[in-house]
Amino acid sequence: MKKIKFIILVALCVVFVQKTNAQQAPYYTQYMFNDYLVNPAVAGTYNYFKITANQRIQWIGINDSPRTMSLSGYGPFKERDMGYGGYIYNDVTGPESRLSVGGSYAYNIALNDEWRISGGLSFGIMQYKLDGTAMSFDDETLYSDDPALPTGVESRIIPDASVGVYAYTTYYFVGISAHQLLGNKYNLYEETDSIQGISRLTQHLYLSGGANFILNRDFLITPSALIKYTSPGQIQAEINAKVTYKHMAWAALAYRTGDAISIMGGYNYENRILIGIAYDLTVSDMRRYSNGTIEVMVGYNFNKIK
């Protein structure tokens, strides 16, 4: 009965999700293997430290398409129910880029014999950069006097923060997190009568959940869902199912509304080295111009903390 209720809940989440436009925060197809990037409260929920690196090339075949590189590490305190971690990612789209660096702290407590809940807070800085030397137009004279277009490299550094809550048992997990809380402007120019900057970081809200179902001694299936809300009023959902064989090899399928169908696979060597690869088959109008998206992940788990 619990399995049926969970599947119905996930299905209802997807039915009521609408198509969304592009968001500011980077995508991660294999987010389920590094959910710390989605929710800072995950830090400290494992009894070991782990480091994960991601490389994502979106919309292959399109010049200056988005490319994201990330590196994160997190783990628990040895003698307290706390965790900490850090991250760095660089998101580049043509002449525009965002470099973000930050750290987080989390504290978790036991609700009962099965459930624990963790709360996390993350602070960092973001550098927004626009390279005018990488921009070109068919008619240069038409835009030569436009004050909104830089002729060199312009950048701004702004603070950023995120917060999250994560509840989990051995078999179930659910979390909610909010990113880019401060909503700072990243104008490249001072606001004057001739140039009015309106660019700012918009808040992102993530709701995630899933379960681990043991089929037999060899196979484990993990359905999960991630719903993203971007202010104002943009919603996107991702539902996926992962099958794991003897805690070593895994394969997964996912669907991201209005964007792509994802095929994933990977290998876990002695619960120490994790390697994964994902390919997104674009189903939006971008499929006419791109050859899909590829993402590679490499992770390392350290020794368990007694």
Legacy VTK file of the C-alpha trace (Angstrom):
# vtk DataFile Version 3.0
C-alpha trace
ASCII
DATASET POLYDATA
POINTS 306 float
0.000 0.000 0.000
2.845 2.432 0.793
4.377 1.781 -2.645
1.045 2.488 -4.390
0.536 5.742 -2.458
4.044 6.936 -3.319
3.637 6.211 -7.064
0.263 8.026 -7.114
1.818 11.031 -5.343
4.637 11.290 -7.887
2.192 10.962 -10.785
-0.018 13.754 -9.427
2.998 16.052 -9.064
3.819 15.635 -12.740
0.222 16.062 -13.941
-0.124 19.487 -12.339
3.229 20.816 -13.523
3.225 23.344 -16.373
5.806 24.042 -19.033
8.513 26.496 -17.930
11.080 28.785 -19.503
14.810 28.609 -18.913
16.038 29.207 -15.375
19.129 31.024 -14.143
20.503 28.194 -11.991
22.394 25.428 -13.827
20.784 22.083 -14.678
22.053 18.740 -13.369
20.570 15.638 -14.989
22.340 13.401 -12.445
21.319 15.533 -9.474
20.252 12.438 -7.509
23.941 11.505 -7.093
24.889 14.951 -5.821
21.720 16.262 -4.188
23.844 18.539 -2.018
23.894 20.979 -4.960
20.091 20.996 -4.885
19.686 21.177 -1.102
22.366 22.375 1.396
20.636 20.393 4.167
22.026 17.159 2.654
25.470 17.959 4.132
26.026 15.652 7.090
23.293 13.123 6.245
25.892 10.549 5.152
28.415 8.953 7.517
31.330 9.707 5.188
32.780 12.552 3.139
32.271 12.608 -0.593
33.563 14.707 -3.490
31.729 14.956 -6.809
32.621 16.675 -10.090
30.233 17.331 -12.993
30.767 18.449 -16.577
27.678 19.291 -18.643
27.553 20.328 -22.311
24.052 21.404 -23.271
22.563 21.477 -26.775
25.490 19.997 -28.662
25.802 21.431 -32.154
24.806 24.983 -31.221
27.590 27.564 -31.011
28.141 29.050 -27.542
25.611 26.700 -25.954
25.516 26.436 -22.115
28.366 24.585 -20.417
28.478 23.884 -16.691
31.378 22.636 -14.568
30.940 21.971 -10.848
32.897 20.553 -7.924
31.481 19.928 -4.455
32.455 18.172 -1.258
30.608 17.591 2.004
30.378 15.327 5.024
29.570 15.045 8.754
31.237 16.176 11.961
32.725 13.224 13.774
31.044 13.661 17.167
28.007 15.854 16.441
24.878 15.600 14.310
26.141 18.301 11.978
27.569 18.572 8.499
29.462 21.026 6.363
30.495 21.346 2.754
31.599 23.582 -0.056
31.027 24.000 -3.772
32.226 25.817 -6.849
30.598 25.937 -10.253
31.091 27.840 -13.485
28.146 28.241 -15.853
29.067 29.637 -19.288
26.764 30.575 -22.162
28.601 32.309 -25.000
29.975 35.658 -23.745
28.054 35.382 -20.464
29.284 33.430 -17.422
28.540 32.923 -13.732
31.193 31.716 -11.288
29.864 30.778 -7.847
31.783 29.728 -4.718
30.260 28.962 -1.332
30.091 26.888 1.815
27.302 25.436 3.925
26.405 24.182 7.384
23.687 21.691 8.329
22.287 20.286 11.571
20.127 17.174 11.787
18.057 15.552 14.540
16.066 12.349 14.986
12.277 12.689 14.836
11.664 9.057 15.807
13.230 5.620 15.322
12.929 5.909 11.522
12.909 9.564 10.428
15.622 12.185 10.720
15.379 15.808 9.588
18.190 18.147 8.590
18.271 21.908 8.091
21.009 23.607 6.089
22.172 27.098 5.209
24.622 28.101 2.496
26.441 31.386 1.842
28.713 32.347 -1.020
29.567 34.843 -3.706
28.821 34.921 -7.405
30.783 36.648 -10.150
28.701 37.589 -13.167
30.778 38.379 -16.273
30.005 39.552 -19.792
32.795 39.437 -22.385
32.162 42.097 -25.006
35.132 40.957 -27.074
33.313 37.667 -27.773
30.249 39.432 -29.211
29.887 40.184 -32.921
27.076 41.411 -35.176
26.388 41.393 -38.910
26.107 45.192 -38.888
28.675 46.495 -36.405
27.795 50.148 -37.080
24.223 49.572 -35.956
25.309 48.689 -32.392
28.598 50.591 -32.101
27.060 53.403 -30.042
24.826 51.252 -27.839
25.902 51.935 -24.202
24.362 48.643 -23.045
26.896 46.572 -25.026
30.379 46.372 -23.469
33.492 46.664 -25.614
35.637 44.798 -23.084
35.084 42.408 -20.169
32.609 43.627 -17.546
31.959 41.798 -14.270
30.193 42.135 -10.923
30.590 40.194 -7.669
27.506 39.788 -5.491
26.649 37.755 -2.349
24.340 34.768 -2.553
22.575 32.422 -0.113
20.374 29.327 -0.039
18.486 27.376 2.624
16.974 23.911 2.772
15.234 21.219 4.833
15.684 17.498 4.206
13.851 14.577 5.891
14.905 10.976 5.352
14.785 7.356 6.445
16.541 4.284 5.114
13.916 3.966 2.379
12.313 7.413 1.869
13.515 10.991 1.444
11.938 14.389 0.801
13.397 17.874 0.733
12.652 21.498 -0.023
15.182 24.243 -0.687
15.337 27.865 -1.833
18.237 29.311 -3.837
19.358 32.839 -4.724
17.498 34.119 -1.668
18.975 37.605 -1.688
17.733 38.431 -5.178
20.587 40.858 -5.778
20.962 42.864 -8.953
23.996 42.140 -11.094
23.948 45.263 -13.268
27.121 45.794 -15.225
26.623 49.554 -15.221
25.631 52.121 -12.687
21.999 53.074 -13.128
21.731 56.378 -14.922
19.106 58.185 -16.948
20.399 56.525 -20.115
20.980 53.007 -18.781
18.454 51.374 -16.489
19.695 48.007 -15.210
16.993 45.544 -14.247
18.916 42.244 -14.211
18.774 40.409 -10.889
19.008 36.920 -9.423
15.553 35.392 -9.128
14.555 32.986 -6.354
14.459 29.261 -7.161
12.432 26.797 -5.090
13.121 23.049 -5.325
10.874 20.272 -4.002
12.249 16.730 -4.224
11.318 13.286 -2.998
11.832 9.607 -3.638
12.010 6.097 -2.245
14.192 2.982 -2.328
12.362 -0.262 -3.091
14.219 -3.563 -2.688
13.043 -5.940 -5.425
15.312 -8.826 -4.397
18.857 -9.411 -3.173
20.293 -8.091 -6.460
18.060 -5.249 -7.614
17.053 -1.938 -6.066
14.685 0.514 -7.774
14.578 4.198 -6.836
11.808 6.374 -8.289
12.102 10.080 -7.500
10.859 13.471 -8.609
12.141 17.047 -8.583
9.866 20.066 -8.997
11.432 23.470 -9.686
9.656 26.766 -9.194
11.287 29.947 -10.482
9.820 33.323 -9.610
7.586 34.579 -11.092
5.347 31.593 -11.797
7.618 29.271 -13.821
7.356 25.563 -12.949
9.205 22.531 -14.237
9.188 18.909 -13.084
11.534 15.997 -13.523
10.565 12.403 -12.807
13.016 9.520 -12.998
13.470 5.869 -12.127
16.837 4.284 -11.351
17.613 0.568 -11.176
20.715 -0.556 -9.283
22.293 -3.997 -9.632
24.186 -5.347 -6.597
25.061 -1.781 -5.520
27.522 -1.638 -8.419
25.968 -0.829 -11.795
22.929 1.327 -12.405
20.734 2.634 -15.198
18.026 5.278 -15.182
15.411 7.025 -17.310
14.082 10.528 -16.672
11.694 13.025 -18.192
12.015 16.793 -17.730
8.823 18.604 -18.708
9.117 20.785 -21.772
12.798 19.933 -22.208
14.200 16.425 -22.538
14.150 12.669 -21.993
17.307 11.502 -20.224
19.146 8.178 -20.403
21.696 7.524 -17.654
24.098 4.820 -16.626
27.046 4.341 -14.317
29.246 2.166 -12.149
30.108 2.189 -8.458
33.493 0.608 -7.759
33.587 -0.863 -4.234
31.387 1.994 -2.980
34.422 4.215 -3.427
34.599 5.552 -6.988
31.412 6.566 -8.772
31.275 7.210 -12.517
28.142 8.245 -14.376
27.131 9.531 -17.788
23.830 10.987 -18.993
22.458 11.899 -22.390
19.472 14.224 -22.763
17.369 13.777 -25.884
15.811 17.195 -26.478
12.026 17.195 -26.981
11.490 20.965 -27.062
11.764 23.154 -30.176
15.537 23.142 -29.616
15.653 19.599 -31.062
15.653 21.145 -34.543
19.034 22.728 -33.905
20.850 20.603 -31.301
22.091 17.033 -30.980
21.093 16.716 -27.341
22.989 17.219 -24.100
25.705 15.145 -22.454
26.765 15.141 -18.803
29.633 13.278 -17.124
30.005 12.787 -13.376
32.878 11.436 -11.262
32.663 10.990 -7.488
34.799 9.669 -4.650
33.600 8.426 -1.235
36.026 8.532 1.691
36.138 6.063 4.583
33.131 5.880 6.874
33.408 7.890 10.085
32.952 5.780 13.199
LINES 1 307
306 0 1 2 3 4 5 6 7 8 9 10 11 12 13 14 15 16 17 18 19 20 21 22 23 24 25 26 27 28 29 30 31 32 33 34 35 36 37 38 39 40 41 42 43 44 45 46 47 48 49 50 51 52 53 54 55 56 57 58 59 60 61 62 63 64 65 66 67 68 69 70 71 72 73 74 75 76 77 78 79 80 81 82 83 84 85 86 87 88 89 90 91 92 93 94 95 96 97 98 99 100 101 102 103 104 105 106 107 108 109 110 111 112 113 114 115 116 117 118 119 120 121 122 123 124 125 126 127 128 129 130 131 132 133 134 135 136 137 138 139 140 141 142 143 144 145 146 147 148 149 150 151 152 153 154 155 156 157 158 159 160 161 162 163 164 165 166 167 168 169 170 171 172 173 174 175 176 177 178 179 180 181 182 183 184 185 186 187 188 189 190 191 192 193 194 195 196 197 198 199 200 201 202 203 204 205 206 207 208 209 210 211 212 213 214 215 216 217 218 219 220 221 222 223 224 225 226 227 228 229 230 231 232 233 234 235 236 237 238 239 240 241 242 243 244 245 246 247 248 249 250 251 252 253 254 255 256 257 258 259 260 261 262 263 264 265 266 267 268 269 270 271 272 273 274 275 276 277 278 279 280 281 282 283 284 285 286 287 288 289 290 291 292 293 294 295 296 297 298 299 300 301 302 303 304 305
